[in-house]
Amino acid sequence: MRKYISILLGLILLVGAVMISKKIIANKKKPKPTFAKIAKTVFISEVNNTEIPVIIKANGNLTAQHKMQLFTEVQGILKSNIKEFKAGTSYKKGETILTINSEEFLANIQSQKSNFNNSIIAIMPDIRLDYPNEYQKWKKYLKDLDISKKLPELPGFNSDKEKYFIAGKGINTTYYAIKNLEVKLEKYNITAPYDGVVTEALVTHGTLVRIGQQIGEFINTSAYEMEVAINAEFSDLLKIGNSVKLQNTEQTKEYIGTVIRVNGKVDAISQTVKAYIKVAHKDLKEGLFLEADLNAKTISNATEISRKLLINGKQLFVVSDTILKLIDINPIYFSADKVIVKGIKNGTKILSKPVLSAYDGMLVTIFENKKK
């Protein structure tokens, strides 16, 4: 019985092996499946080599071209004026910004002038006797002398003898001492040297100010300067008088400035050169942040493309028929998001947008914007 069962199992295994082998042979004879090649759609642009200006991007804050810190050279109590001394108050040229009480100092000057007047009176008899020809001019000078006004200039000397006589009486010394006091008296009034506005006020009327104390800041609002740092390699290309386009950070307003100075020193750490741009506009304020586009030079027979299209910094994909090809180019100048390149023939079709996983020899189809 066992013998028959073993024979039966052997036959079943043999038949199964034959059937499996036939199936394997049949599968080998089936043709391999084919897959259709899919061409990726790309956006292109045709190269048109022209003259491309090199635009240097820079930024900075505006500073008033004419600005001064206000300090006191005398001591006293601040008096109130028609205009209150506060930030934002504007003044015309020659208008009084601040007045310091000078009553005590003025009284001292008038006392000195009175003594000077008496000194002139004391020498008049001597002049009449010894210098009769000079008497009338000194008499006129004495008549014009008013202690409430500035001292008139001393009469000219017609002889050395007269000069030595006047000097010996101490007239010259007293005269110049009083003139010095008159100059100091003017410092009790701080006047505007130009049309401008107070940007910082550190004192108010009634405050006691001391010599050398800072009391505020005054600026001219008609013109501003902006300091920008430029890469040293372009320092020789910047020329005084070049026009500069300026924009605010939102790029909603545009101004035109002019390069007025270029520093001759290169910063050792950043390898940059400071350039100064002058700009004037009623909307501008000190401290405003602006972005500048400086025209450094022009590159001929070149084109400008996006930096995203570069491969390894010096190659670019072009479309030849329906195939992507990788070509070598010559980058000339890199900006934040653009690069100026040479070495591409006119009419060459280049990618205008990067293609994901692109490779040399890739099959592509050009996107065509069909309009009805």
Secondary structure by P-SEA (a helix, b strand, c coil): caaaaaaaaaaaaaaaaaaaaaaaaaaaacccbbbbbbbbbbbbbbbbbccccccccbbbbbcccbbbbbbbccbbbbbbccccccccccccccccccccccaaaaaaaaaaaaaaaaaaaaaaaaaaaccccaaaaaaaaaaacccccccccccccccaaaaaaaaaaaaaaaaaaaaaaaaaaaacbbbbcccccccccccccccccccccccccccccccbbbbbbccccccccccccbbbbbbcccccbbbbbbbccccccccccccbbbbbbbbbcccccccbbbbbbbbccccccbbbbbccccccccbbbbbcccbbbbbbbbbccccccbbbbcccccccccccccccccccbbbbbbbbbccc
